[in-house]
Amino acid sequence: MEQQPIHQNQQPIMMTPPEVVTVKDSLYLTDMLSWNLLAMKKAHFYAQQCQDQEIKAALDKVGMMHQKHYNQILRHLNKQNNQPMGKTQ
C-alpha cells in the first residue's frame, strides 16, 4: 500500500486501493450508497412539490448529482468485483 507523507493533522492518502476491503470499509461504502440514494430521492420529491421553476431546476440538478455519485460508486465497486484477484487498478 503506497501512501503520501502525512502532514500536520491529516490522514495518509492511499495512492493505490488495498487488496482487501475490511468490514468497516464495506459498511462505509454501504452508507455512502444509502446517503446518495436518500439525497437523490429527497431532491426529486421536493422538486415535484415546488412551484418556483428556478428552485425546482436547482433541486433536479442536486438529485442528478447524487444519482451520478451513486452510479459512480456502484460502477467502481462492480469493476473491482469483476477483476481477478491481484489485478486491481
Secondary structure by P-SEA (a helix, b strand, c coil): ccccccccccccccccccccccaaaaaaaaaaaaaaaaaaaaaaaaaaacccaaaaaaaaaaaaaaaaaaaaaaaaaaaaaaccccccc
